[in-house]
Amino acid sequence: QVQLVESGGGLVQSGGSLRLSCTVFGTYINGNTMGWYRQAPGSQRELVAHITSGGITNYADSVKGRFTISRDNAKNTVYLQMNSLKPEDTAVYYCKRRSTISTSQDVWGQGTQVTVSS
């Protein structure tokens, strides 16, 4: 069974940094696009960043220049380095392994809470 486990969330002051990790168990990530999403209370889940199997990255406009997504296929892990955090970055952050076959086979992690105080 494929399982994604996120870690690294927490409480940080505005302007601070956090590094999220997402480790995948039960399968490999080498050939998959991996993504970070977030969902704030009362809002829809939104894409934060994704990284393709070839290392091409894409970011939401709201985090460009502040967040960096990276991957270590040998560790089956994807990272999200978050700098210059703002209160509006407060949300539950989720990791997703995008299926190469169908979106119905995408796998999500359980999420990790990030809270940025002003």
JOSUL-V425666 format. One record per residue. N is the residue number from 1. RES is the residue in one letter. PSI is psi in whole degrees, -180 to 180 (none if undefined). Layout:
# JOSUL-V425666
n | res | psi
N | RES | PSI
N | RES | PSI
This chain:
# JOSUL-V425666
n | res | psi
1 | Q | 133
2 | V | 134
3 | Q | 135
4 | L | 130
5 | V | 115
6 | E | 152
7 | S | 168
8 | G | -6
9 | G | 172
10 | G | -166
11 | L | 130
12 | V | 152
13 | Q | 156
14 | S | 135
15 | G | -9
16 | G | -175
17 | S | 152
18 | L | 154
19 | R | 117
20 | L | 146
21 | S | 148
22 | C | 112
23 | T | 134
24 | V | 133
25 | F | 144
26 | G | -8
27 | T | 176
28 | Y | 160
29 | I | -1
30 | N | -44
31 | G | 12
32 | N | 146
33 | T | 134
34 | M | 142
35 | G | 154
36 | W | 134
37 | Y | 165
38 | R | 154
39 | Q | 118
40 | A | 158
41 | P | 131
42 | G | 4
43 | S | 163
44 | Q | 157
45 | R | 135
46 | E | 152
47 | L | 132
48 | V | -51
49 | A | 153
50 | H | 161
51 | I | 128
52 | T | 173
53 | S | -26
54 | G | 2
55 | G | 7
56 | I | 133
57 | T | 156
58 | N | 140
59 | Y | 150
60 | A | 147
61 | D | -34
62 | S | -17
63 | V | -3
64 | K | 135
65 | G | -11
66 | R | -35
67 | F | 148
68 | T | 125
69 | I | 142
70 | S | 167
71 | R | 149
72 | D | 96
73 | N | -31
74 | A | -29
75 | K | 1
76 | N | 40
77 | T | 143
78 | V | 144
79 | Y | 155
80 | L | 106
81 | Q | 122
82 | M | 115
83 | N | 164
84 | S | 48
85 | L | 146
86 | K | 157
87 | P | -33
88 | E | -6
89 | D | -6
90 | T | 125
91 | A | 171
92 | V | 128
93 | Y | 131
94 | Y | 146
95 | C | 145
96 | K | 135
97 | R | 114
98 | R | 128
99 | S | 147
100 | T | -2
101 | I | -54
102 | S | 147
103 | T | -22
104 | S | -14
105 | Q | 10
106 | D | 149
107 | V | 134
108 | W | 152
109 | G | 180
110 | Q | -13
111 | G | 153
112 | T | 135
113 | Q | 132
114 | V | 124
115 | T | 124
116 | V | 118
117 | S | 148
118 | S | none
